[in-house]
Amino acid sequence: MDLPWNPANWETLMPLETIYLPSNDQPAQPQPQWQPQPQPQPQLQLHAMLPPANKQNEVRKYAAEDWDAQRPEIIKQYERGTLDSAMEYMRAQHGLDATPKQYKDRIRKWGVNKNIQPDEMEAIIRKRRKRLLENNKQSAFRVRGRTVNPQKITRYIKEHPVQSFGETIRRNMDGDTSIVATPGAISCYTPSDTGPLSPHAAPSPHGTSNQQHPQGLPSSPMSTAAPPTPSISALLELHESTFTGQSPAPFSPPPAPQPYNHEVLQDRAMEVVYDGVDSHNLASMYSLARALDGRGKHRMAEEMHRKALQLEEKALGSEHPVTLTSMDSLACMFESHGRHRAAEQMQRETLRLRHKVLGSKHPDTLSSMSNLAFVLSSQGKYIEANQIDRQTLQLRQKVLGLEHPDTLCSMSNLALVLRRQGKYVEAEDMNRQTLRLQQKVLGPEHPKTLLSMYNLTILLSYQGKYIEAEQVGRQTLQLRRKVLGPKHADTLSSMHGLGLVLGYQGKYIEAEQLNRQTLQLRQKVLGPEHPATLMTMGNLAIELSNQGKYIEGDQMQRQTLQLRQKVLGFEHPDTLLSMATIAWDLFKQSKYTEAEQMHQQTLQLQQKVLGPEHPNTLITINNLALDLSEQSKYTEAEQMYRQTLQLQQKVLGPEHPHTLKTIDNLSLVLRRQGKYVEAEQMQRQTL
């Protein structure tokens, strides 16, 4: 299952977001002078998202009486054909030249819309499951008098994983997960032998990945459990578990080649007579787990999911595809809660079992590979994550095609890992390519498209392209608020990212305000110890320090460090980020000896965990050199600056703001040693 890239669309590691290199030899000044004048950057092509202004000005408004006069003819033409054909007829015969939106609004108001709405489709799915569970009855449906094709129901399930169902539960229930109203426009009946096809007759689609079906059967006792709270990262995937039982499945999988049709499998699973297992209660347990997770009761949700999974294992066996799907859902839940180690353990086991049961090229197996890579990246294990992401991308391109949503997901994942490795040029190229394809395939407002925009915002800011980064960041935030809502985890990620960009540009007051708002919402939505919440805490501490509020900033940063050590571990990249930030704050307060010790400790761990050429490692080397310089250890500082400059020119490029700042710092050390000619030559490189 591909996580809705929201990821937390939150970012586990923001390499350059918190360490501000000093602007001169007065370290207490928070305002950096080294930020370059932004060069004109190629603007992101997002024209498909906004209608041209001249088109808007040409739209004609029709009064209610105009519509009422043509109502019978419009309905007649719409019933006979499509909306487009009705529009063309009315334009040619009656001069009614309205826009599709105007027609849709009017048709919806009249109650003759032929399209089934999401809440109606979810009600149909619930009703069908309930009848099959309680009475073993097949079901057929009509909406506003029109028969619903069973294949349309199947397609909807695959295109809308369980999160939509879980949201419906949370909107409609208050402690009772089984009571959800059915829209009045829906009628249900038992089909005759000559009536509509039953759900079991739906064909098994080929190439359907786990992104579509791991949580696709909300009311089934075999359905997967709670969809994870969308977060960042969120454009990715996860799956696995340590189950090793060998209990046989109560029915054999279809003899046809892979992939399995999970719609059929789970329908059949509901008909199994369990030994002491109440299938209806099992479905309710999964529904309750979803509801608890949506309300922020993460531990209770995990426990409920575990109990349901154990019962499912007993009924179907630990290697049944449906059981593996539920394991995948639990792994997703772990990851969304920031429990990366538990998620990795379960993902590795799920991948092993899917490889054994489904084969190495099955879409579900590829999804597990991608999910494992993502959780490895979340833990800073970038090399292994990069290798798995590249392998997954190649297989998906071969099996699913170049423009399949899962293939685009792999491209996005790889771009994220490349960015975290500091390979910005390659990452930006992959990010822009992914964004173009997602706008084409998924649409400009799809959550995964918006996630790629968010990732591009962060990537541009890391390269010093601040103007374009802020422009894309504000647009992404606006769209996410519109599409997902103001409290969605992805929306909060966009707020976080925009605060980051504002801080880079020295807009500290605005950045502080936005970070405080984001922190408050993340604490409420994700919890006080979620890695994304801790990321925002760290950023807020930095903005406070940048304004000279050292005491408050230091207290918040140390609190962030303690929580990260507890939640993520002592060598996690985020933990090291907090250490580096504390060292920098000590330096700005002229506590050079204490700062040097913290810098040395941080550098040693970063070289071990991230590697000697990672951008974060280079920042720490630069800051340590500055610390040495302030203690008049000029020879050692010069040597360290030269080492940093050589690596920054290689990794970041000669015009990156950090590269230019290192040149300034090296020139200053040379002048302090009386090497004025060399210092002047060095300084000219920044002009």
C-alpha positions in Angstrom: 0.0 0.0 0.0 1.4 3.3 -0.9 1.1 5.8 1.9 -0.7 9.0 0.9 3.0 10.6 0.7 1.7 12.5 3.4 3.0 12.2 4.3 3.7 12.9 7.4 4.2 14.0 4.3 6.4 15.1 7.3 10.1 15.0 6.7 12.2 12.7 8.9 15.4 14.7 8.0 15.6 18.3 7.0 19.3 18.4 6.4 19.8 22.2 6.1 16.8 23.5 7.8 18.2 24.2 11.2 21.8 25.1 11.0 22.4 28.7 10.1 26.0 29.5 9.2 27.2 32.8 10.7 27.5 35.8 8.4 30.7 37.3 9.8 33.1 37.1 12.8 30.3 38.3 15.1 28.6 35.0 15.9 25.9 36.5 18.2 24.2 38.2 15.3 21.4 35.9 14.1 20.8 37.6 10.7 23.1 35.9 8.2 24.7 38.1 5.6 25.9 35.3 3.5 22.6 34.5 1.8 23.1 35.2 -1.9 20.9 37.4 -4.0 18.6 34.8 -5.4 19.2 34.1 -9.1 16.2 34.1 -11.3 15.0 30.5 -11.2 13.0 28.6 -13.7 9.4 28.8 -12.5 7.5 25.7 -11.8 5.0 25.0 -14.6 1.7 24.8 -12.8 -0.5 26.4 -15.4 -2.8 23.4 -15.4 -3.9 24.2 -11.9 -5.3 27.6 -12.5 -7.7 28.6 -15.3 -6.5 31.4 -17.5 -7.8 34.8 -16.4 -9.4 35.6 -19.7 -11.4 32.4 -19.6 -12.8 33.4 -16.2 -13.8 36.8 -17.5 -15.7 35.3 -20.4 -18.0 33.0 -18.3 -21.6 34.1 -18.6 -23.9 33.8 -15.6 -27.4 32.6 -16.1 -30.3 33.4 -13.8 -32.3 30.7 -12.0 -35.3 31.4 -14.3 -33.1 30.8 -17.4 -32.2 27.3 -16.0 -35.8 26.5 -15.0 -37.1 27.4 -18.4 -34.7 24.8 -20.0 -34.8 22.3 -17.2 -37.0 19.6 -19.0 -34.9 19.7 -22.1 -31.6 19.6 -20.2 -32.7 16.6 -18.1 -34.0 14.8 -21.2 -30.8 15.2 -23.1 -28.7 14.4 -20.1 -30.7 11.2 -19.5 -30.3 10.1 -23.1 -26.6 10.8 -23.4 -23.7 12.3 -21.5 -23.2 15.7 -20.0 -21.0 16.8 -22.9 -23.6 15.8 -25.5 -26.3 17.6 -23.5 -24.2 20.7 -23.3 -23.5 20.6 -27.0 -27.2 20.2 -27.9 -28.3 23.0 -25.6 -25.7 25.3 -27.0 -26.6 24.6 -30.6 -30.4 24.4 -30.2 -31.1 26.9 -27.4 -28.0 29.1 -27.1 -27.3 28.0 -23.5 -23.5 28.4 -23.5 -22.8 27.5 -19.9 -19.7 25.9 -18.4 -19.5 22.3 -17.3 -19.3 23.4 -13.7 -22.5 25.4 -14.1 -24.3 22.4 -15.6 -23.0 20.1 -12.8 -24.1 22.5 -10.1 -27.6 22.8 -11.6 -27.9 19.0 -12.3 -26.9 18.3 -8.7 -29.4 20.8 -7.4 -32.2 19.2 -9.4 -31.2 15.8 -8.0 -30.7 14.0 -11.3 -27.0 13.6 -11.2 -26.1 10.2 -12.7 -22.7 10.0 -10.9 -22.6 8.2 -7.7 -21.1 10.3 -4.9 -18.3 9.1 -2.6 -20.6 8.9 0.5 -23.2 6.9 -1.5 -20.6 4.5 -2.8 -19.2 3.9 0.7 -22.7 3.3 1.9 -23.2 0.7 -0.8 -20.0 -1.0 0.2 -21.0 -1.1 3.9 -24.5 -2.4 3.0 -23.2 -5.1 0.7 -20.7 -6.3 3.4 -23.3 -6.3 6.1 -25.8 -8.4 4.1 -23.2 -10.9 3.2 -22.0 -11.2 6.7 -25.3 -11.4 8.5 -27.5 -13.2 6.0 -25.1 -14.5 3.3 -27.1 -12.6 0.8 -25.8 -11.1 -2.5 -26.8 -7.5 -3.1 -27.6 -5.2 -6.0 -28.2 -1.5 -5.8 -30.0 1.4 -7.5 -29.1 5.1 -7.0 -31.8 7.6 -7.9 -33.5 4.7 -9.8 -30.5 3.7 -11.8 -28.9 0.3 -11.5 -25.3 0.3 -10.2 -22.9 -1.8 -12.1 -21.0 -4.2 -9.7 -17.8 -3.6 -11.5 -18.1 0.1 -10.7 -18.2 -0.8 -7.0 -15.1 -3.0 -7.4 -13.3 -0.3 -9.2 -14.2 2.3 -6.6 -12.8 0.0 -3.8 -9.5 -0.3 -5.6 -9.2 3.4 -6.3 -10.2 4.5 -2.8 -8.5 2.5 -0.1 -10.1 2.3 3.3 -9.1 5.7 4.5 -12.3 7.1 2.9 -14.4 4.6 4.8 -12.5 5.3 8.0 -13.2 9.0 7.6 -16.9 8.2 7.1 -17.0 6.3 10.3 -15.3 9.1 12.2 -17.7 11.7 10.8 -20.9 9.7 11.6 -20.2 7.7 14.8 -19.8 8.7 18.4 -18.4 5.6 19.9 -20.4 3.1 17.9 -18.4 2.0 14.8 -21.3 0.0 13.4 -23.8 2.7 13.0 -23.4 4.7 9.8 -26.4 6.2 7.9 -27.2 5.2 4.4 -28.1 8.0 2.0 -31.8 8.0 1.0 -31.1 7.9 -2.7 -29.9 4.3 -2.5 -32.1 1.2 -2.7 -30.9 -2.3 -2.2 -32.3 -5.6 -3.4 -31.3 -9.3 -3.8 -30.6 -9.9 -7.5 -32.3 -12.7 -9.3 -30.5 -15.3 -11.4 -31.2 -13.1 -14.4 -30.6 -9.8 -12.5 -27.4 -7.8 -12.2 -24.1 -9.6 -11.8 -23.2 -10.3 -8.2 -20.0 -8.9 -6.7 -18.3 -12.3 -7.1 -18.6 -12.0 -10.9 -16.2 -9.0 -11.1 -13.2 -9.9 -13.1 -9.8 -10.0 -11.5 -7.9 -7.0 -12.8 -4.3 -7.5 -13.8 -1.6 -5.1 -12.6 -3.5 -3.9 -9.6 -1.0 -3.0 -6.9 -1.2 -3.0 -3.2 -1.6 0.7 -3.3 -5.2 0.1 -4.4 -6.4 -2.9 -2.4 -4.7 -3.4 1.0 -7.4 -1.6 2.7 -10.1 -1.8 0.1 -12.7 -3.8 1.9 -13.7 -1.8 4.9 -16.4 -3.9 6.5 -14.9 -7.3 5.7 -13.6 -9.2 8.7 -10.7 -10.0 6.4 -10.2 -6.5 5.3 -7.1 -4.6 6.2 -7.0 -2.5 9.2 -6.6 1.1 10.0 -5.2 3.3 7.2 -2.3 5.3 8.6 -2.7 9.0 9.3 -1.4 10.6 6.2 2.0 12.1 6.8 5.0 12.6 4.7 6.4 11.6 3.7 3.5 10.5 2.6 3.8 9.5 -0.9 5.2 6.1 -0.2 4.5 2.6 1.1 5.0 0.1 3.9 4.3 -3.5 4.8 5.4 -6.5 7.1 5.5 -8.7 10.3 7.2 -11.4 12.3 4.5 -14.0 12.0 5.8 -17.5 11.2 2.8 -19.7 11.7 2.0 -22.3 9.2 -1.8 -22.7 9.6 -3.4 -23.5 6.3 -5.7 -21.1 4.6 -9.4 -22.3 4.7 -9.7 -22.1 1.0 -7.3 -22.2 -1.9 -6.4 -19.2 -3.9 -7.7 -19.0 -7.5 -5.9 -21.2 -9.9 -5.4 -18.3 -12.3 -2.0 -16.6 -12.4 -1.2 -13.7 -10.1 -2.3 -11.2 -9.1 -5.1 -12.3 -6.7 -8.4 -10.4 -6.8 -8.6 -9.2 -3.2 -12.2 -8.2 -3.8 -13.2 -11.8 -4.4 -10.8 -13.3 -1.9 -12.2 -11.2 0.9 -15.8 -11.7 -0.1 -15.2 -15.5 0.1 -13.3 -15.1 3.4 -16.4 -13.7 5.0 -18.3 -16.9 4.1 -15.8 -19.1 6.0 -17.1 -20.7 9.2 -14.5 -19.8 11.8 -13.6 -22.0 14.8 -14.7 -19.7 17.6 -14.1 -16.5 15.6 -17.1 -14.2 15.0 -16.5 -12.6 11.6 -18.8 -9.7 12.3 -16.9 -8.8 15.5 -13.6 -9.0 13.6 -14.8 -6.5 11.1 -16.0 -4.2 14.0 -12.5 -4.5 15.6 -10.8 -3.3 12.4 -13.3 -0.4 12.2 -12.8 0.5 15.8 -9.0 0.5 15.3 -9.4 2.9 12.4 -11.7 5.2 14.5 -9.3 5.2 17.4 -6.3 6.0 15.2 -8.2 8.9 13.6 -8.9 10.3 17.1 -5.2 10.2 18.1 -5.5 7.1 20.4 -2.6 5.4 18.6 -1.6 2.8 21.2 -5.2 1.6 21.6 -5.6 1.5 17.8 -2.5 -0.6 17.5 -3.6 -3.0 20.2 -7.0 -3.4 18.6 -5.4 -4.1 15.2 -3.1 -6.7 16.7 -5.9 -8.6 18.3 -7.9 -8.6 15.1 -4.9 -9.7 13.1 -4.3 -12.6 15.4 -7.9 -13.8 14.9 -7.5 -13.4 11.2 -4.3 -15.4 11.3 -6.2 -18.2 13.0 -9.0 -18.1 10.4 -7.0 -17.9 7.2 -3.4 -18.7 8.1 -0.4 -16.5 8.4 0.6 -16.7 4.7 -2.8 -15.9 3.2 -2.7 -12.8 1.0 -5.5 -11.2 3.0 -3.6 -11.8 6.2 -0.5 -10.2 4.6 -2.6 -7.2 3.6 -3.7 -6.7 7.2 -0.1 -7.1 8.4 0.8 -4.4 5.8 -1.8 -2.1 7.4 -0.4 -2.6 10.8 3.1 -1.8 9.5 1.6 1.4 8.0 0.1 2.3 11.3 3.5 1.8 13.0 5.2 4.1 10.5 2.6 6.8 10.7 3.1 6.8 14.5 6.8 7.3 14.1 7.6 3.8 15.3 10.2 3.1 12.6 11.9 0.1 14.1 8.7 -1.8 14.6 7.6 -0.9 11.1 10.9 -2.1 9.6 10.6 -5.4 11.5 7.1 -6.0 10.2 7.8 -4.8 6.7 10.8 -7.2 6.3 8.7 -10.2 7.4 5.8 -9.2 5.1 8.2 -8.8 2.2 9.6 -12.2 2.9 6.2 -13.8 3.0 4.8 -11.9 -0.1 7.9 -12.9 -2.0 7.3 -16.5 -1.1 3.5 -16.5 -1.6 3.0 -14.1 -4.5 6.3 -14.0 -6.3 9.0 -11.4 -6.8 7.1 -9.4 -9.4 3.7 -9.3 -7.9 2.5 -5.7 -7.4 2.0 -6.3 -3.7 5.6 -7.6 -3.3 6.9 -4.5 -5.1 4.8 -2.4 -2.8 6.4 -4.1 0.2 9.8 -3.4 -1.3 9.0 0.2 -1.6 7.6 0.4 1.9 10.7 -1.2 3.3 12.9 1.4 1.5 10.8 4.2 2.9 11.1 3.1 6.5 14.8 2.6 6.1 15.1 6.1 4.7 13.1 7.4 7.7 15.9 5.9 9.9 18.7 7.4 8.0 19.7 4.1 6.3 20.0 5.9 2.9 22.3 3.6 1.0 20.1 0.5 1.4 17.0 2.6 0.8 18.4 3.9 -2.4 19.3 0.4 -3.7 15.8 -1.0 -2.9 14.1 2.1 -4.4 16.0 1.8 -7.7 15.3 -1.9 -7.9 11.6 -1.3 -7.2 11.4 1.4 -9.8 12.9 -0.7 -12.5 10.5 -3.6 -11.7 7.4 -1.4 -11.6 8.3 0.3 -14.9 8.6 -3.2 -16.4 5.5 -4.8 -14.8 3.1 -1.8 -14.4 4.3 0.7 -17.0 6.0 4.0 -17.0 3.0 6.1 -16.0 1.3 3.8 -13.5 0.6 5.6 -10.2 2.8 3.0 -8.3 5.7 3.7 -10.7 5.3 7.4 -10.1 5.3 6.7 -6.4 8.7 4.9 -6.7 10.1 7.9 -8.6 9.0 10.2 -5.8 10.5 7.9 -3.2 13.8 7.8 -5.0 13.8 11.5 -5.4 13.3 11.8 -1.6 16.2 9.5 -0.8 18.5 11.3 -3.2 17.6 14.6 -1.5 18.3 13.1 1.9 21.7 11.9 0.6 22.5 15.4 -0.5 22.4 14.6 -4.2 20.3 17.7 -5.0 20.7 18.0 -8.7 19.7 14.4 -9.4 16.9 14.7 -6.9 15.5 17.8 -8.4 15.5 16.3 -11.9 13.6 13.2 -10.6 11.2 15.4 -8.6 10.3 17.6 -11.5 9.9 14.6 -13.8 7.6 12.9 -11.3 5.5 16.1 -10.8 4.9 16.5 -14.5 3.7 12.9 -14.9 1.5 13.1 -11.8 -0.2 16.3 -13.0 -0.9 14.4 -16.3 -1.9 11.0 -14.8 -3.4 11.9 -11.4 -4.4 15.5 -11.8 -3.0 18.8 -10.5 -4.9 18.6 -7.1 -4.3 14.9 -6.3 -2.7 14.5 -2.8 0.3 12.7 -4.4 0.8 15.5 -6.9 0.7 18.0 -4.0 3.2 15.9 -2.1 5.6 16.2 -5.0 5.1 19.9 -5.0 5.9 19.9 -1.3 9.1 17.9 -1.8 10.1 20.2 -4.5 9.6 23.2 -2.2 12.1 21.6 0.4 14.5 20.6 -2.3 14.6 24.1 -3.9 15.2 25.7 -0.5 18.1 23.3 0.2 19.7 24.6 -3.0 19.3 28.2 -2.1 16.5 28.8 -4.6 14.4 30.6 -2.1 12.1 32.7 -4.2 10.9 29.7 -6.2 10.7 27.6 -3.1 8.5 30.1 -1.3 6.3 30.5 -4.4 5.8 26.7 -4.7 5.4 26.3 -1.0 2.6 28.8 -0.7 0.8 27.4 -3.6 1.1 23.9 -2.2 -0.2 25.0 1.2 -3.2 26.7 -0.4 -4.1 23.7 -2.4 -3.7 21.3 0.5 -6.0 23.4 2.7 -8.5 23.3 -0.1 -8.3 19.6 -1.0 -7.4 18.0 2.4 -8.5 20.5 5.0 -6.6 22.8 7.4 -5.8 20.1 10.0 -4.7 17.3 7.6 -1.2 16.0 8.3 -0.1 16.9 4.8 -1.4 20.4 5.2 0.6 20.7 8.4 3.7 19.5 6.5 3.2 22.3 4.1 3.0 24.8 6.9 6.2 23.3 8.3 8.0 23.5 4.9 6.9 27.1 4.4 8.2 28.0 7.8 11.5 26.5 6.8 11.7 28.5 3.7 10.8 31.8 5.5 13.6 31.1 8.0 16.1 30.6 5.3 15.3 34.0 4.0 15.7 35.7 7.4 12.0 36.3 7.9 12.3 35.0 11.4 9.2 36.6 13.0 6.9 35.2 10.3 8.7 31.9 10.5 8.2 31.8 14.3 4.5 32.5 14.1 4.0 29.8 11.5 6.0 27.3 13.4 4.1 27.9 16.6 0.8 27.4 14.8 2.2 24.2 13.2 3.5 22.9 16.4 0.2 23.4 18.2 -1.7 21.6 15.5 0.8 18.7 15.2 0.8 18.1 18.9 -3.0 17.9 18.7 -3.3 15.8 15.5 -0.1 13.6 15.7 0.8 13.6 19.3 3.6 15.3 21.3 6.2 12.7 20.6 5.6 12.1 16.9 8.8 12.7 14.9 7.0 15.3 12.8 6.0 17.2 16.0 9.6 17.0 17.2 10.8 18.4 13.9 8.6 21.4 14.2 9.7 21.9 17.9 13.3 21.9 16.7 12.6 24.4 14.0 10.7 26.7 16.4 13.7 26.6 18.7 15.9 27.7 15.9 13.7 30.7 15.0 13.7 31.8 18.6 17.5 31.5 18.7 17.8 33.5 15.4 16.0 36.4 17.1 18.3 36.3 20.1 15.9 34.5 22.4 18.6 32.1 23.4 17.3 30.9 26.7 13.9 29.9 25.4 15.4 28.5 22.2 18.0 26.4 24.1 15.4 25.0 26.5 13.1 23.9 23.6 16.0 22.5 21.6 17.2 20.4 24.6 13.7 19.2 25.2 13.6 18.2 21.5 16.9 16.3 21.8 15.7 14.3 24.8 12.5 13.3 23.1 14.3 12.3 19.9 16.8 10.2 21.8 13.8 8.5 23.5 11.7 8.0 20.4 14.2 7.7 17.6 17.5 6.6 19.2 20.8 8.3 19.8 22.2 7.9 16.3 19.1 8.8 14.3 19.8 11.7 11.8 17.1 13.9 13.5 18.8 13.3 16.9 22.1 14.4 15.4 20.4 17.4 14.0 19.3 18.5 17.5 22.8 18.0 18.8 24.3 20.1 16.0 21.7 22.9 16.7 22.5 22.9 20.4 26.2 23.2 19.6 25.5 26.1 17.3 23.4 27.9 19.9 26.3 27.5 22.4 28.6 29.0 19.9 26.3 32.0 19.4 26.4 32.6 23.2 30.2 32.6 23.1 30.4 29.3 25.0 33.2 28.2 22.7 34.7 25.3 24.7 31.3 23.7 25.4 30.3 24.3 21.7 33.5 22.7 20.4 32.9 19.5 22.5 29.3 19.2 21.2 30.4 19.9 17.6 33.1 17.2 17.9 30.7 14.6 19.3 28.1 15.5 16.6 30.6 15.3 13.8 31.9 11.9 14.9 28.3 10.5 14.8 27.4 12.2 11.5 30.4 10.8 9.7 29.4 7.4 11.0 25.7 7.6 10.3 25.4 10.0 7.3 28.9 9.7 5.7 31.7 12.3 5.4 30.1 14.0 2.3 26.6 14.5 3.5 25.5 18.2 3.6 24.7 18.0 7.3 28.2 16.6 8.0 29.7 19.5 6.1 27.7 22.0 8.0 29.0 20.6 11.3 32.6 20.7 10.0 32.2 24.3 9.0 30.7 25.3 12.3 33.4 23.5 14.2 36.0 25.3 12.2 34.4 28.6 13.1 34.4 27.6 16.7 38.1 26.9 16.5 38.7 30.2 14.8 37.0 32.1 17.6 39.4 30.4 20.0 42.4 31.6 17.9 43.1 28.1 16.7 43.7 29.4 13.2 45.8 26.7 11.7 43.4 24.0 12.6 40.5 26.1 11.5 42.0 26.9 8.1 42.7 23.2 7.5 39.1 22.3 8.4 37.7 25.1 6.2 39.7 24.0 3.2 38.5 20.4 3.6 34.9 21.6 3.9 35.2 23.9 0.8 36.5 21.1 -1.4 33.7 18.8 -0.4 31.0 21.5 -0.7 32.1 22.4 -4.2 31.9 18.7 -5.1 28.5 17.9 -3.4 26.6 21.2 -3.4 28.2 23.1 -6.3 30.4 26.3 -6.4 27.4 28.7 -6.2 25.5 27.1 -3.3 25.0 29.5 -0.4 26.9 27.2 2.0 29.8 27.0 -0.4 30.0 30.8 -0.7 29.8 31.2 3.1 32.7 28.8 3.6 34.8 30.9 1.2 33.9 33.9 3.3 34.9 32.1 6.5 38.2 30.9 5.1 39.0 34.4 3.9 38.5 35.7 7.4 40.8 33.1 8.9 43.5 33.9 6.3 43.2 37.6 7.2 43.6 36.9 10.9 46.8 35.0 10.1 48.1 38.0 8.1 47.6 36.2 4.7 46.0 39.2 3.1 46.8 38.6 -0.5 45.4 35.0 -0.5 42.4 36.2 1.6 41.6 38.8 -1.1 41.9 36.3 -3.9 39.7 33.9 -2.0 37.1 36.6 -1.4 36.9 37.6 -5.1 35.5 34.1 -5.8 32.2 35.1 -4.1 31.7 38.3 -6.2 
